[in-house]
């Protein structure tokens, strides 16, 4: 399966903030996953974490990886995991789908930001063929019925490993592994991490601290999941520019029925809002009518059939 290297192989994948429309790179890594395997593809070790960035992800990137700044607010920064990561990769052969043009360059650029750290990325193994048309992971995942979560770092790494095991991807022999040349630290302990599921859980956890003197007290709200079904009437509230467009695209993707604000209390299943604590008149009316609120970030991260966190407002 793998050849040309006596040690282990690390299949890795990154999710990033993406690029702005004029082509200027805004990329910061916001999720990374490592899948260490032996030459037979048998797993040795896996590791993943989301990462906090001062940069906002582009709307196009959020639509794919579902990782907004709010979701990542409790995640470590790359500087907190970078030295340990370089130490962990030392002597291992890097494997990635588009290693040469994206993942390898992105990881090297982040290592270069850390003081007194010098690494050699090696040649690694790029599983993306030179003629890459039709070889994107989304297409391969669909053609070969692979169900790992798309556009999540660990999901994509596991997808690459599965495709290699199936013989769909045939990795070339590895020539030179990753090398740690210089570091100011030795024997670094594994850093604290926040995997995707924990980032979502923290993001969706209920915060009882806000309280407004609306017709319904926000301190009395309760939090339960809701499943939106095709044809459900859902009202969108708030959001500007590209973010609003993403909300509308998700509304269409879930096959929901639009409901105007003037008649939203008639058959409305939920309101999607950017601010749960909004004191706008329409939000107060929705609370009075017992209509649940869904946070816009949670709405954008959902797929058909998902249980989405929703907030219900009891009488104060």
N, C-alpha and C positions, 0 to 999 in steps of 0.2 A: 504493500500500500504506500508507505513512505520509504525512501531510500536516500543514501548519500550522506547520512548523518548518524553518528553513533549514539547521540543523546536523544532526548525527547523533543516533541514538536508542540508548538503552542498555536492553536487556531484562535485568532482573536478578531473581534469586530468592534467598531465604534459607531456611536450615534453622535451627531454634531448639531451645532446651531444653524448651519446652512449658510446661504449667501443672500445678499440683498439683490434687488432687481438690476442694478447697473453692473453687476458682475464682480464688485469688490468683495473679497473674501471676508466673511465675518466668523469663520469657523472656529469654534471652541469645542472640545470634546465634552459631551454631557452624559455619556454612558460608555462603559468599556466592559468587555467580557473576555476572559481567558479560558480556553479549554485545552488543557495539556493532555497529550496522548502519546503512546509509544508508537513504534514503527508499524504496528498492526492496527492502529486506530483505537486501541483500548484506553479508556479514560484513566488518567492518573490523578488529575486535580482540576477543579473548576473554581472560578472566582469572578465576581461581577460587582459593579457598583455604578450608581448614577453619580454625576458630578455637577457641582454648582458653578455657574459662570456669571460674570457681570454683564455679559451680552445676552440679549433676548434672542431666542430662536426666530428664524423667519417664519411667517405664516405657513409657507409650503412645507417647511421642516416639521413644524408642530402637527400639521395634518397627517404626517407619516408616523413620527415616533411618539406623539402624544405626551411630550415632556416639556411643559411650560416652566417658566422661572418659578412660579408659585409651587409647582409640584417638587421642584428641586431645591427649595429654600433650606432644607435641613441636610442636604448632601455635602460631602467634603469637596474641596477644590482640588484640582489636579496636583497642586504643589504639596498637598497633604498625603498623596499616595504615590507621587512620581518617583521618589528615591527608592521606596520599597519595590515598586514595579520594575525599575531598571535592575535591581538586585535579583528579583525573581526570574526575570527573562534571561539573565546572564547564562550563556552557553546553550541556549535553546534555539531551535529553528523556528522562525516566525512563519506562519501560514495565514493568508487572508485572501478574500475574494476582491480583487483590485488592490493588492498590496502595493504595486509599483506606483500607481497614479494617485492613490488616495490614502488608504489606511497607513501605509508606511511613512509617507510624507507628513501626514497629520500627527502621528505619534512622535516622530523625530522633532517636529517643530515645537511640541510641548516639552519634550525633554530638554531642548535647547534653551528654554526659558528658566530652567532651574540652575541656580548658582553652583559652580564647581562640579557640575555633572557633565561627563563626556561619555558618549556611547557610540558604538558602531552597530548599525542596524543589520549588518550582514546582507546577504543576497536574498535570503528568505525564499518562500515558495508562493507564487501568485497563482491562484486557481482559476482566475478569469482568463480565458483564451485571448490571444492577440486580436483575433476577429471576434469581438465581444457581442455582436448583434444576436439577440435571442438568448444570451447567457447570463442575463441579470437574475438575481436571486428570486425576484417576484415571479418571473416567468418560469424558472426552474421549479420553484415551489409548487406552482399550479400544475405544471405538466406531470410532475412526479409525485403528486399527492402528499406533500410534506406539510404537516400542520403546526410546526413550531411558530410562535408569534412573530410575525413579520415586523421588521424595523425595530426590533429590540435586539440589543447587542448579543445576549446569550441565545436568543432564538435564531438569529442569523448564523452565529458560530455553530450551533447544533445542526442547522440546515446544511452548512458546508461539509461538516463531518459526515452527515447522512449521505449526501451526494457523492462524496469520495468513496464511502463504503459500497454504494450502489454501482460504482464504476462510471457514473455520469461525469464526474470530474476526475481527471487523471493528473495528479500532481507530479511535476518534474522532480528530478533528484535535487535535494538541497545541497548547496555548495558551501555556504558560510553562515554560521549561526550568529545570533545577537551577542555582542560583547560589551560588557561594562568596563570602560577604560579607566575612568576616574570618578570617584565619589567622595564627598566629605564625611560620609557615614558608613559604618560597618555593622553587619548583623542587625539590620533594622527589623523591628517587630511589625507584624501585619497591622496595617492601619484600620481604624474604624471605617466601616462601609455602610452604604444605604442602597441595597438592591432595589430595583424598580418596584417590586411589590410593596416594600416597606415605604418607599417614597410616596406611592399612591395612598397607602394606609394612613400615613401621617397627614397627608394633604386632605384626605376625606374625613379625618377624625373631627368630632364635633367640638367646637370652641364655645364654651358657655359665657365667655367674658363680655361680648358686646351686648348692650342693652339700650334700646331707644324708647322714647315715650310715644310710640305709635298707638294706633287703635288696638294693636296686638303687641304684647311684650316679646322682644326677641329672646329674652332670657328664658322664655317658656317653650322654646321650640324643641321639637323632637326630630330624630334623624332615623329614617328607614329607607331601604332601597325601593326603587320602582322600576318596572320593566315597561319600556315604551314599545307599543306594537304598531305595525303599519296601519295608517288610518287614524291613529290617535290625534286629537287636537292639542297642539302645543304652541304656546306663544313665546316668541323671542323678545327679550327686552334688553336694551343696552348694546354695547359693542360698537366700535368705530372702524371704518376702513376695512383693511384686509381681515381683521379679526371678526368683524360682523359678517363678511363674506364667507368665512369658514363656518360660522354658525349656520348660515343659510344653506351652505352646501351639505353640512351634516344633517340638517333638517330634511333635505331632499333625499339624501342617501338612506336615511332611516324610514323613508316613505311616510312621513308624518303629514298631517293636514294643518295648514296655517290657520291661525285664529286671530282675528283682529282684536285690538285692545278694547274697542267699543262694546263688544259682545263676548268678552273672554270668559265670563262666568258661566256661559251656556255650553255645557259639554266639554269644557276645557279640562284636560288631564293634568297638565303641568305648565309652569312658567320656567323658561331658561333665562337666568339672570347673571349678570357679571358681578353684582354686589348683593349678597344676601341681606345686608343691612340697609339697603336703599330705603329712604323715606319718601320716595316719589308716590304720588297719589295712587297710581295704578298698582304699585306694590302693596300699599296699605289695603286697597280694595281686594286684591288677591288673597291677602292674609285673612281678611274678614270673611271671604267666601270659602276658606278652607282649602285653597288650591296649593299644592306642594310646589316648592321651588327647587330647581336643579341648577347647580353652579355651572357656568359656561365651560370651564375647563373640564369638568367631569363629563359634560355633554359631548365635547369634542373628542374625549378619550374613549367614548363608548362605541360599541358595535351592535348590530341587530341582536336582540335577545339578551343583552347584558342587563344585569341588575345595577342601576345607577343610583348613587346616594341622593336622597331627596330630603328636604326639610319641611316639616309640618308645623304650623303655628297654632298652638292651643290658646284658648281664651285666657286672658290674664286676670 
